[in-house]
Amino acid sequence: MSEHIISSRLYWGIWAILIFLTGLTAWVSTVDLKWFNPVAALLIATVKASIVVLFFMHVKYTSEKLTKMALGAALFWLLILLILTLADYSSRVLG
């Protein structure tokens, strides 16, 4: 099986996207979005993790089924994290 070769330009582009998303995460943490803060942070983290898995772990260049499975697993994990986080957030007594 031959390996897929990725150009350094693509790696730099992915790096720039990840740095941008990290900055976006830091910025979102300073904005008061009420209940949406953890949702936004988890969504951005899931996107970053998916990018790392797809490109740096070369899942994107394997079979289409594996790519769909990796993205499905990322969305499923995001759903689990959101449900647990929002359940904790909604059960707190403020004041």
HELIX and SHEET records of a PDB file:
HELIX    1   1 SER A    8  THR A   30  1                                  23    
HELIX    2   2 PHE A   36  ILE A   51  1                                  16    
HELIX    3   3 VAL A   52  PHE A   56  3                                   5    
HELIX    4   4 GLU A   64  SER A   90  1                                  27    
END                                                                             
